[in-house]
Amino acid sequence: MNTVEIIHVIKVLVAFAFLLEASRRDLKSRIVENELWLYMLLTLLPLCFLEYFLSPFNLLFAAAQAVFVIAFSYAVYWLGLYGGADAKALMVLAITFPVYPSFYVFPVLGKGMGMFAFSTLANSVIVAPLLVILLFVKNVLKGDLEFPYCFIGYREKLENIKFHNLLEYVEGKKVVKRFKGIEADEKELEKLKKAGVREVWVSPALPFICFITAGFLVAVFAGNLLYVFIKAILS
């Protein structure tokens, strides 16, 4: 590998470490402090300057793609389609990855339009439905194959329910199962306890930052899946 490729590897490892930590915090408390994104920005920016010094890239394109991704990320956040941490993660990636990272044969499917942060977002949306497969495999291993709930959730004890949506809850005077879940708040959990229920079907309320982290890895090693699909359809 040449020096620029080594810098790309370092940047990918650093960014992935920050995204993993953000995912951990979001899963644990649904809170990702702003300081994490600031530290990520300050850690990666010197590497960007070194990258430009060694191999000058197109500053106009870098600025244009950063503005586009930042504006798009904020718009998606404003529409309420994901949280503030998700938007900040994509904004930092847009600033600190002015050039699509590449090393060895990666990304194997190409760089698409060359906008790494946008590729990460596009991939995260595509990767999200794979959760259905993971849930099904988990239920197969446990022997819980009740259709259709085995594809959208799993059984969980009431005392372990925290960041979940209830697929099984009290409606009227009886416990019902619904394909569309409701929030697992204290009121609903108390109703289930009074009904003598100890375990119910739930769906995990996973923060989108987890899918962004997965989309990041796909963007690094594969490329922009959305671009590949559209190109395949149009060709």
FENFENQUI-V724271 format. One record per residue. SS is DSSP state (a for helix, b for strand, c for the rest). PHI is phi in whole degrees, -180 to 180 (none if undefined). Layout:
# FENFENQUI-V724271
<<SS & PHI> <SS & PHI>>
This chain:
# FENFENQUI-V724271
<<c & none> <c & -84> <a & -63> <a & -65> <a & -64> <a & -63> <a & -62> <a & -62> <a & -62> <a & -62> <a & -62> <a & -63> <a & -64> <a & -65> <a & -63> <a & -64> <a & -62> <a & -66> <a & -66> <a & -63> <a & -65> <a & -63> <a & -64> <a & -62> <a & -66> <a & -67> <a & -67> <a & -77> <a & -133> <c & 63> <c & -130> <c & -123> <c & -65> <a & -60> <a & -60> <a & -61> <a & -71> <a & -66> <a & -64> <a & -63> <a & -63> <a & -69> <a & -76> <a & -85> <a & -59> <a & -58> <a & -68> <a & -66> <a & -63> <a & -65> <a & -61> <a & -67> <a & -63> <a & -81> <c & -148> <c & -53> <c & -109> <c & -73> <a & -67> <a & -65> <a & -65> <a & -60> <a & -69> <a & -64> <a & -69> <a & -66> <a & -62> <a & -62> <a & -67> <a & -63> <a & -65> <a & -66> <a & -63> <a & -67> <a & -63> <a & -65> <a & -66> <a & -62> <c & -77> <c & 79> <c & -84> <c & -157> <c & -92> <a & -65> <a & -63> <a & -65> <a & -64> <a & -66> <a & -60> <a & -68> <a & -65> <a & -65> <a & -63> <a & -64> <a & -79> <a & -93> <c & -124> <c & -67> <c & -121> <c & -63> <c & -66> <c & -146> <b & -160> <c & 50> <c & -104> <b & -92> <c & -79> <c & -69> <c & -99> <c & 99> <c & -97> <c & 60> <c & -86> <c & 86> <c & -98> <a & -65> <a & -64> <a & -68> <a & -62> <a & -61> <a & -64> <a & -60> <a & -66> <a & -63> <a & -69> <a & -74> <a & -72> <a & -50> <c & -63> <c & -64> <a & -58> <a & -59> <a & -65> <a & -63> <a & -65> <a & -64> <a & -62> <a & -59> <a & -71> <a & -62> <a & -65> <a & -88> <c & 82> <c & -98> <c & -122> <c & -75> <c & -84> <c & -95> <a & -66> <a & -68> <a & -95> <a & -120> <c & -166> <b & -159> <b & -80> <b & -143> <b & -70> <a & -57> <a & -69> <a & -98> <c & -80> <c & -137> <c & -105> <b & -138> <b & -111> <b & -82> <b & -96> <b & -135> <b & -157> <b & -85> <b & -129> <c & 74> <c & -120> <b & -136> <b & -86> <b & -123> <b & -115> <b & -134> <b & -67> <b & -95> <b & -82> <b & -124> <b & -65> <c & -88> <c & -89> <a & -61> <a & -62> <a & -69> <a & -67> <a & -66> <a & -61> <a & -66> <a & -63> <a & -67> <c & -82> <c & 83> <c & -87> <c & -118> <b & -146> <b & -139> <b & -77> <b & -135> <b & -117> <b & -72> <c & -92> <c & -74> <c & -69> <a & -67> <a & -61> <a & -65> <a & -73> <a & -63> <a & -63> <a & -66> <a & -63> <a & -61> <a & -64> <a & -64> <a & -63> <a & -68> <a & -94> <c & -108> <c & 128> <c & -90> <a & -64> <a & -62> <a & -63> <a & -64> <a & -65> <a & -64> <a & -63> <a & -67> <a & -69> <a & -80> <c & -83>>
